[in-house]
């Protein structure tokens, strides 16, 4: 029997008295209001607290083995290092609760709300977490071996270094979750969603991944050894260093993957190259193909104090750093400043078409003279004056570009443009 009767517990809580180390084993307090109660190191094994309100309660190091907490409200409660083995928390509200190092082995958390909860180093072996909401929660180093997470929501959760060996993850949603270095061998992740998740060096060896969605996931150095991946979606995934020995990859959906070391999209692979990568074969590097006659200035190159001239109809692409350079382009010339290109203190003259994906900063003003067309893409920068030709310039300023420009026509009053992707009239 508990050392205190239910009415005595309620009276002490109402008076704000502490129940630290209280023996409440087997106590029956359904729907009781116990908000803020101090039950640190309390004994509540086998208690009935169905639908009770324990918001902000202090249950640190408390024992709640086999406790019945169905529908209970434990929002922001402190359950650090508490023993909840076999506890029934179905439909309970544990939003924002602290469950660091708590023992939840074999607990029932079906449909529970643990969004924003802290479960670092928690033990959830064999727990029932079907359709549980773990979104934005912290599960670093948590032990979820053999845990049932079917249909669980783990969007933007932090599961770095967690173990999920043999866990059932069917239809679970890990969108934008952090799973780096997680151990997930032998897991059942059929139809699970890992869209845009960070999964570097995750071990998914011998897992079942039928229909799993890895779209845009950062899965560099992931281990798919022996995994069953029929119908999996890998489009846009970063897979540099992937290990997929003996993986079953028939029927995967994959328009392209990123095999670059830095995960920056600089090494896209398609079709047979993807199969080669997943088969552990070396993928042949191919230089990007460009139309004949294209002048290309690549990344890492630096050009200073140069005067360059390109005739009509030429194609010029700049991914380099140009400093204090003068560039003359003929009619119909296509001049593209790539996203890595920077023209600092430079001037461009001529009736060609200019597209800026990188950055242009003028030297002598006007920095750009006589272009037929000028396009500045999202994220690109243009600082300088533009002198239009008699036939006017066609402008294209995408939302999100960065502009500080003055636009003028010979003999006409200038109008200024200043801001982020918007031009004042």
C-alpha positions in Angstrom: 0.0 0.0 0.0 1.1 3.6 -0.6 2.3 5.5 2.5 -0.2 8.2 1.6 -3.8 7.9 0.6 -5.0 9.7 -2.6 -6.8 12.5 -0.7 -3.7 13.1 1.4 -1.6 13.4 -1.8 -4.0 16.0 -3.3 -4.0 18.1 -0.1 -0.2 18.1 0.1 0.0 19.2 -3.6 -2.6 21.9 -3.1 -0.5 23.2 -0.1 2.6 23.2 -2.3 4.3 20.6 0.0 7.1 18.4 -1.4 6.5 14.7 -2.0 10.2 14.0 -2.6 11.0 10.3 -1.9 7.3 9.6 -1.2 6.2 6.0 -1.4 3.1 6.1 -3.7 3.4 2.6 -5.1 0.0 1.5 -6.4 -1.7 4.8 -5.6 -4.9 5.5 -7.6 -5.1 9.1 -8.8 -6.8 9.2 -12.2 -7.4 12.7 -13.5 -5.7 14.2 -10.5 -4.2 17.7 -10.9 -0.6 17.4 -9.7 1.0 20.3 -11.7 4.4 21.3 -10.4 4.5 18.5 -7.8 8.0 17.5 -6.5 8.1 13.7 -6.6 11.9 13.5 -7.0 13.1 10.0 -6.2 9.5 9.1 -5.5 8.2 5.5 -5.7 5.2 5.2 -8.0 5.5 1.7 -9.4 2.1 0.4 -10.5 0.3 3.6 -9.8 -2.8 4.6 -11.7 -2.4 8.2 -13.0 -4.6 8.0 -16.0 -5.3 11.4 -17.5 -3.6 13.1 -14.6 -2.1 16.5 -15.0 1.6 16.5 -14.0 2.8 19.6 -16.0 6.2 20.8 -14.9 6.3 18.0 -12.3 9.7 17.0 -10.9 10.1 13.3 -11.3 13.8 13.1 -11.6 15.1 9.7 -10.6 11.6 8.6 -9.7 10.5 5.0 -10.2 7.4 4.6 -12.4 7.7 1.0 -13.4 4.4 -0.3 -14.9 2.7 3.0 -14.0 -0.5 3.7 -15.9 -0.2 7.1 -17.4 -2.5 6.8 -20.4 -3.6 10.3 -21.5 -1.6 12.0 -18.8 -0.2 15.5 -19.2 3.5 15.6 -18.5 4.3 18.7 -20.5 7.7 20.2 -19.5 8.0 17.6 -16.7 11.5 16.6 -15.5 11.9 12.8 -15.8 15.6 12.8 -16.1 17.0 9.3 -15.2 13.5 8.2 -14.2 12.7 4.5 -14.4 9.6 4.1 -16.7 10.2 0.5 -17.7 6.9 -1.0 -18.9 5.1 2.2 -18.2 1.9 2.9 -20.3 2.1 6.4 -21.7 -0.3 5.9 -24.6 -1.7 9.2 -25.8 0.3 11.0 -23.1 1.6 14.6 -23.6 5.3 14.8 -22.9 5.9 17.8 -25.0 9.2 19.5 -24.0 9.8 17.0 -21.2 13.3 16.1 -20.0 13.8 12.4 -20.3 17.5 12.4 -20.5 19.0 9.0 -19.5 15.4 7.8 -18.6 14.7 4.1 -18.8 11.7 3.5 -21.1 12.5 -0.1 -22.0 9.3 -1.8 -23.1 7.2 1.3 -22.5 4.0 2.0 -24.5 4.3 5.5 -26.1 1.7 4.8 -28.8 0.4 8.2 -30.2 2.2 10.1 -27.4 3.4 13.6 -28.0 7.1 14.0 -27.3 7.7 16.9 -29.7 10.7 19.0 -28.4 11.4 16.5 -25.7 15.0 15.7 -24.5 15.8 12.0 -24.6 19.6 12.1 -24.9 21.0 8.7 -23.8 17.5 7.4 -23.0 16.8 3.7 -23.2 13.8 2.8 -25.4 14.6 -0.8 -26.3 11.5 -2.7 -27.4 9.3 0.3 -26.7 6.1 0.8 -28.6 6.4 4.2 -30.3 3.9 3.7 -33.1 2.7 7.1 -34.5 4.5 8.8 -31.7 5.5 12.5 -32.3 9.2 13.0 -31.8 9.5 16.0 -34.0 12.2 18.5 -33.0 13.2 16.1 -30.1 16.7 15.3 -29.0 17.5 11.6 -29.1 21.3 11.7 -29.4 23.0 8.5 -28.2 19.6 7.1 -27.4 19.1 3.3 -27.5 16.1 2.4 -29.7 17.1 -1.2 -30.5 14.1 -3.3 -31.5 11.9 -0.3 -30.9 8.6 -0.1 -32.9 8.4 3.3 -34.6 5.9 2.6 -37.3 4.3 5.8 -38.6 6.3 7.9 -36.0 7.0 11.5 -36.8 10.7 12.4 -36.3 10.9 15.5 -38.5 14.0 17.6 -37.6 14.7 15.4 -34.6 18.4 14.9 -33.5 19.3 11.2 -33.5 23.0 11.5 -34.0 24.9 8.5 -32.6 21.6 6.8 -31.7 21.2 3.0 -32.1 18.1 1.6 -33.9 19.3 -1.9 -34.5 16.4 -4.1 -35.6 13.9 -1.3 -35.1 10.7 -1.2 -37.1 10.6 2.1 -38.9 7.9 1.4 -41.4 6.4 4.7 -42.8 8.2 6.7 -40.2 9.0 10.3 -41.2 12.6 11.4 -40.6 12.4 14.5 -42.9 15.3 16.9 -42.1 16.3 14.8 -39.1 19.9 14.5 -38.1 21.0 10.9 -38.0 24.8 11.1 -38.5 26.7 8.1 -37.2 23.4 6.3 -36.2 23.5 2.5 -36.0 20.5 1.2 -37.9 21.6 -2.2 -39.1 18.8 -4.8 -39.7 16.1 -2.2 -39.4 12.8 -2.5 -41.2 12.4 0.9 -42.9 9.9 0.1 -45.6 8.3 3.3 -47.0 10.2 5.4 -44.4 10.9 9.0 -45.4 14.4 10.4 -45.0 13.9 13.5 -47.2 16.6 16.1 -46.7 17.9 14.2 -43.6 21.5 14.3 -42.6 22.7 10.7 -42.6 26.5 10.8 -42.8 28.2 7.5 -41.9 24.9 5.9 -41.0 24.9 2.1 -40.9 21.8 0.6 -42.6 23.5 -2.7 -43.5 21.1 -5.6 -44.1 18.1 -3.3 -43.5 14.9 -3.5 -45.5 14.4 -0.2 -47.3 11.7 -1.0 -49.9 10.1 2.2 -51.1 12.2 4.3 -48.6 12.6 7.9 -49.7 16.1 9.4 -49.5 15.4 12.4 -51.7 18.1 15.2 -51.1 19.4 13.3 -48.1 23.1 13.9 -47.1 24.1 10.2 -47.0 27.8 10.5 -47.6 29.7 7.4 -46.5 26.4 5.6 -45.7 26.5 1.8 -45.4 23.9 0.0 -47.5 25.7 -3.4 -47.4 23.2 -6.2 -48.0 20.2 -3.8 -47.8 17.0 -4.5 -49.7 16.3 -1.3 -51.6 13.7 -2.2 -54.2 11.7 0.9 -55.2 13.8 3.2 -52.9 14.0 6.9 -54.0 17.5 8.4 -54.1 17.1 11.4 -56.4 19.4 14.3 -55.3 20.9 12.3 -52.5 24.6 13.0 -51.6 26.2 9.6 -51.8 30.0 10.1 -51.9 31.7 7.2 -50.2 28.6 5.0 -50.2 29.1 1.3 -49.4 26.4 -0.9 -51.0 28.0 -4.3 -51.3 25.4 -7.0 -52.2 22.6 -4.4 -51.9 19.4 -5.1 -53.9 18.9 -1.9 -55.9 16.5 -3.2 -58.6 13.8 -0.7 -59.3 15.2 2.3 -57.5 14.0 5.7 -58.5 17.0 8.0 -59.1 17.1 10.9 -61.6 20.6 11.8 -60.3 22.8 11.7 -57.3 25.6 13.9 -55.9 28.9 12.0 -55.6 31.0 15.1 -54.7 33.2 14.9 -51.6 31.8 18.2 -50.2 28.2 17.5 -51.1 28.0 20.6 -53.2 26.5 19.2 -56.3 29.7 19.5 -58.3 29.7 15.8 -59.3 26.2 14.8 -60.4 25.8 11.2 -61.6 23.1 9.7 -63.7 21.9 6.4 -65.2 24.7 3.8 -65.4 27.0 5.9 -63.3 24.6 5.6 -60.3 24.6 1.8 -60.7 28.4 1.8 -60.9 28.6 3.8 -57.7 26.2 1.6 -55.8 28.1 -1.5 -57.1 31.4 -0.2 -55.6 33.0 0.6 -59.0 35.1 3.7 -59.7 33.1 6.3 -61.5 35.1 7.9 -64.3 35.5 11.7 -64.0 34.5 13.5 -67.1 35.2 17.1 -67.8 32.0 19.2 -68.4 31.2 19.5 -72.0 30.8 22.9 -73.5 29.9 24.1 -77.0 32.7 24.5 -79.4 34.1 28.0 -79.2 33.3 28.6 -75.6 35.9 30.4 -73.5 35.9 29.0 -70.0 37.7 30.5 -67.0 37.5 27.9 -64.2 37.4 27.9 -60.5 40.6 28.8 -58.7 41.9 30.9 -61.6 42.9 34.6 -60.9 43.2 37.2 -63.6 44.4 40.8 -62.8 44.7 44.0 -64.8 43.9 42.3 -68.1 42.1 43.6 -71.2 40.0 40.9 -72.9 38.0 41.1 -76.2 35.5 38.6 -77.5 34.0 38.9 -81.0 30.4 38.8 -81.9 28.6 35.5 -81.3 31.2 34.2 -78.8 30.3 32.3 -75.6 32.2 33.2 -72.4 31.8 31.6 -69.0 33.7 32.9 -66.0 34.0 31.0 -62.7 37.2 32.7 -61.7 38.3 35.8 -59.8 38.9 38.8 -62.2 40.4 41.9 -60.6 40.6 45.3 -62.4 40.0 43.8 -65.8 38.4 45.3 -68.9 36.2 43.1 -71.0 34.8 44.0 -74.5 32.1 41.8 -76.0 30.7 41.8 -79.5 27.1 41.8 -80.7 25.4 38.5 -79.7 28.1 37.4 -77.4 26.9 35.4 -74.3 28.9 36.4 -71.2 28.0 34.3 -68.1 29.5 35.0 -64.7 29.1 31.7 -62.9 28.1 31.3 -59.3 31.8 31.0 -58.3 32.8 34.0 -60.5 33.8 37.3 -59.0 34.6 40.4 -61.1 36.0 43.0 -58.8 36.9 46.5 -60.0 36.0 45.5 -63.6 34.3 47.0 -66.6 32.3 45.3 -69.4 31.5 47.0 -72.7 29.6 45.9 -75.8 26.3 44.8 -77.1 26.2 41.2 -75.9 24.0 39.5 -73.4 25.3 39.3 -69.8 24.1 36.8 -67.2 25.3 37.1 -63.6 25.1 34.1 -61.2 28.1 35.3 -59.2 29.2 38.8 -58.3 30.1 41.9 -60.3 31.6 45.0 -58.7 32.5 47.9 -61.0 35.8 49.7 -61.2 35.5 52.8 -63.4 31.9 54.0 -63.7 29.8 53.0 -65.5 30.9 49.4 -64.9 28.7 48.0 -67.7 28.2 49.8 -71.0 25.8 49.0 -73.8 24.5 45.5 -73.1 21.6 44.2 -75.1 20.4 42.1 -72.1 21.4 41.9 -68.5 20.1 39.1 -66.1 21.0 38.8 -62.4 19.9 35.6 -60.8 18.8 34.8 -57.3 21.7 35.2 -54.8 23.9 37.0 -57.3 25.3 40.5 -56.7 25.6 43.5 -59.0 27.2 46.8 -57.7 27.8 49.5 -60.3 26.3 51.8 -63.0 24.8 50.5 -66.2 24.8 52.7 -69.3 22.2 51.5 -71.8 22.5 51.6 -75.6 20.2 53.6 -77.8 18.0 50.6 -78.2 17.7 50.1 -74.4 18.7 47.1 -72.4 16.4 44.2 -71.5 16.7 43.6 -67.7 15.9 40.5 -65.7 16.4 40.8 -62.0 15.3 37.7 -60.1 13.8 37.9 -56.6 16.6 37.4 -54.1 19.4 39.0 -56.1 21.4 41.8 -54.5 21.5 45.1 -56.4 23.1 48.5 -55.9 22.9 50.0 -59.4 22.4 53.1 -61.3 20.8 52.8 -64.7 21.3 55.5 -67.3 20.8 56.2 -71.0 23.1 58.6 -72.8 21.7 62.1 -72.4 18.9 60.9 -70.1 18.4 61.4 -66.4 19.6 58.4 -64.4 17.3 56.3 -62.2 18.8 54.5 -59.2 18.1 51.0 -58.1 19.0 49.8 -54.7 18.0 46.8 -52.6 17.5 43.0 -52.6 16.1 41.8 -55.9 13.9 44.9 -56.3 14.5 47.9 -58.6 13.1 51.3 -57.7 11.4 53.2 -60.5 
